[in-house]
Amino acid sequence: MMARIQEMMSVAHGEPVMWVNTVTQLSSGPYAEANEQRWDDTLLRALAMYPNMRIFDWAAVAQPGWFLADGIHYNSAGCAARAQAIADGLAQAFPLYGHSRSPIVR
């Protein structure tokens, strides 16, 4: 997982990058919450390597009612909320002047 992050960050050449962490409602299979948590933990470890990296904490924002029946994807309200939250998170993570206070954006 770290190799994937390193590959993506290498093409950023130090420019600001915001990753979005993950959350699902599944308890088994490749997209199970335990697997998603391993990915999120890897993102957190990568922060120490990349000062230009931020993580938007979507997992703290996502609401159970926003998931479709598959437990992975979002309904229309969830997609709209996610898009707005990510846009707001980008503005907070990389303000026009200065730097964000934390590498984790909520």
N, C-alpha and C positions, 0 to 999 in steps of 0.2 A: 504494500500500500504506500509506503514511504517513497518508493521508486516512482510511482505515478505522480505524487505531489512534486517531487524533485524535477521530474521531466516538465511538468507544466510551469513550475516556477522558473526554470531555466530559460524559457522563451519570453518571460516577462522582463528580463534584463533590468531588474530592480524597480520596475514601475509598480504602482500600487495594485494589489490583488486582494479581493475579498472572496473567500470561500464561504459556502453556506453549509452548515452541518445538517444532519439528517435525523429523521424519526419515522418510524412505521408503527403499524398496529399488529404486525405479524410476530408470531412466536416461533416459527420454523421456516425453513427454506433459505435461499440465498439472501433475501431481503428481510430476514428476521431482525428484530430490534437488537439482539446481541451482536450480530454482524455489523449493523449500522453503528453501534456504539464503538466497536473496534476501529471503524473508519474515523469516527469523530475523535477518538483518542489519538490516532495517528496525526490528524490535523493539529491537535493541541501540541503534540511533540514537535511538529514542524515549525511552530511559531518561534521557537528558539533559534532556528536557522535562518529565518527570513524576516528582517525588520520591516519589509514592505508588505507583509501579509497580515490580514485581519480575518476573523471568523465571525460571521453573522450567526447568532444563536437561534436559529429557526426552531430547534427542538424545544426551546423554552416558550415559544410563541404559538406553535401549531395547536389547534383545538381539535378534539376528537370529532366534532361534527363536520369538520372540513374534509374528512377522508371519504373516498368512495368505498364501496363494498369490498374492493380488493385489498384494502388496508395499506396501500402504498401511495396511490395517486389521490389528487384532491378534486373536490367538486368545484363548481364555478365560484362560489363564495371563497373557498380555500385558495383557489388560484389567484383571485383578485387580492385577497389579503396578503398572500405570499409575495406577489409582485410589488405591492405597495410597501410591505415591510422591507424587502430587499432594497428597493430604491431609497427608502429612508435610511436604511443601514449603511448604504454606500456614502450618503451625504454625511452621516455621523462618523464613519470610519476614516474618510478622507476629506475633511473639511477644506474649503478653499484656502484658508490660512491656518498654519499650525498643524498639529497632529492630534489624532484621537488619543484619549487618555488611556485606553485599554485596547489590547489586541482582540478582545472579545467584545462584539457589538451586540447589544440587546435592545 
